[in-house]
Amino acid sequence: MAREVFIKGLQHKAIESIINHVIEYETPKVVTVHNPSIGLLRRSLQLGVVLYVGLYQLWYAQGYQEFADMESSVTTKVKGYSQSSLGSKHPPVPPNLRQMYE
Protein backbone atom coordinates (compact mmCIF):
# COMPACT_ATOMS: atom_id res chain seq x y z
CA MET A 1 0.00 0.00 0.00
CA ALA A 2 2.73 2.47 0.97
CA ARG A 3 4.72 1.47 -2.10
CA GLU A 4 1.77 2.19 -4.41
CA VAL A 5 1.27 5.63 -2.82
CA PHE A 6 4.99 6.31 -3.19
CA ILE A 7 4.94 5.32 -6.90
CA LYS A 8 1.86 7.46 -7.55
CA GLY A 9 3.56 10.36 -5.78
CA LEU A 10 6.62 9.97 -8.02
CA GLN A 11 4.45 9.85 -11.13
CA HIS A 12 2.63 12.98 -10.00
CA LYS A 13 5.93 14.79 -9.35
CA ALA A 14 7.30 13.71 -12.76
CA ILE A 15 4.23 14.97 -14.58
CA GLU A 16 4.30 18.21 -12.57
CA SER A 17 7.99 18.67 -13.40
CA ILE A 18 7.36 18.16 -17.13
CA ILE A 19 4.47 20.64 -17.11
CA ASN A 20 6.56 23.20 -15.23
CA HIS A 21 9.40 22.88 -17.76
CA VAL A 22 6.94 23.43 -20.61
CA ILE A 23 5.23 26.55 -19.22
CA GLU A 24 8.16 28.25 -17.45
CA TYR A 25 10.47 30.69 -19.18
CA GLU A 26 13.30 33.01 -18.21
CA THR A 27 13.66 36.67 -18.98
CA PRO A 28 16.92 38.60 -19.00
CA LYS A 29 17.48 41.22 -16.37
CA VAL A 30 17.26 44.77 -17.75
CA VAL A 31 20.01 47.12 -16.63
CA THR A 32 20.09 50.85 -17.37
CA VAL A 33 23.61 52.15 -17.96
CA HIS A 34 24.16 55.92 -17.57
CA ASN A 35 27.35 56.37 -19.62
CA PRO A 36 27.29 59.11 -22.28
CA SER A 37 30.14 57.69 -24.37
CA ILE A 38 28.57 54.21 -24.59
CA GLY A 39 25.15 55.73 -25.28
CA LEU A 40 26.47 57.91 -28.09
CA LEU A 41 28.41 54.98 -29.56
CA ARG A 42 25.30 52.80 -29.50
CA ARG A 43 23.09 55.44 -31.12
CA SER A 44 25.71 56.31 -33.75
CA LEU A 45 26.04 52.63 -34.73
CA GLN A 46 22.26 52.35 -34.99
CA LEU A 47 22.12 55.51 -37.11
CA GLY A 48 24.94 54.20 -39.31
CA VAL A 49 23.08 50.95 -40.00
CA VAL A 50 19.83 52.78 -40.78
CA LEU A 51 21.60 55.24 -43.10
CA TYR A 52 23.49 52.44 -44.88
CA VAL A 53 20.36 50.43 -45.52
CA GLY A 54 18.08 53.36 -46.23
CA LEU A 55 20.29 55.67 -48.24
CA TYR A 56 22.88 53.47 -49.87
CA GLN A 57 21.20 50.09 -50.38
CA LEU A 58 17.66 51.24 -51.10
CA TRP A 59 18.13 54.66 -52.67
CA TYR A 60 21.58 54.84 -54.30
CA ALA A 61 22.25 51.20 -55.22
CA GLN A 62 18.54 50.42 -55.71
CA GLY A 63 19.07 47.07 -54.00
CA TYR A 64 15.36 46.38 -53.98
CA GLN A 65 15.47 46.11 -57.79
CA GLU A 66 18.20 43.48 -58.08
CA PHE A 67 17.24 40.22 -59.75
CA ALA A 68 19.07 36.93 -59.68
CA ASP A 69 19.72 34.85 -62.76
CA MET A 70 17.74 31.70 -63.27
CA GLU A 71 19.48 28.83 -61.51
CA SER A 72 17.30 25.90 -62.52
CA SER A 73 14.13 24.91 -64.29
CA VAL A 74 11.52 22.23 -63.80
CA THR A 75 9.82 20.18 -66.48
CA THR A 76 6.73 18.15 -65.70
CA LYS A 77 5.32 15.39 -67.86
CA VAL A 78 1.64 14.64 -67.39
CA LYS A 79 -0.04 11.60 -68.86
CA GLY A 80 -3.53 11.88 -70.18
CA TYR A 81 -5.60 14.15 -72.36
CA SER A 82 -6.32 17.80 -71.75
CA GLN A 83 -7.80 20.65 -73.67
CA SER A 84 -7.36 24.30 -72.80
CA SER A 85 -8.82 27.53 -74.02
CA LEU A 86 -7.07 30.85 -73.64
CA GLY A 87 -10.23 32.79 -74.27
CA SER A 88 -10.85 35.78 -76.50
CA LYS A 89 -8.37 38.08 -74.72
CA HIS A 90 -5.31 36.17 -75.91
CA PRO A 91 -4.13 35.70 -79.49
CA PRO A 92 -4.43 32.17 -80.88
CA VAL A 93 -1.53 29.76 -80.44
CA PRO A 94 0.57 29.48 -83.63
CA PRO A 95 0.27 26.12 -85.41
CA ASN A 96 3.96 25.25 -85.02
CA LEU A 97 3.67 25.60 -81.23
CA ARG A 98 0.40 23.72 -81.17
CA GLN A 99 2.04 20.75 -82.91
CA MET A 100 4.70 20.55 -80.21
CA TYR A 101 2.10 19.76 -77.57
CA GLU A 102 -0.14 17.37 -79.50
Secondary structure, DSSP 8 states (H G I E B T S, - for coil): -HHHHHHHHHHHHHHHHHHHHHH------------HHHHHHHHHHHHHHHHIIIIIIIIIS-GGG--------------S-------TTS----HHHHHHT-
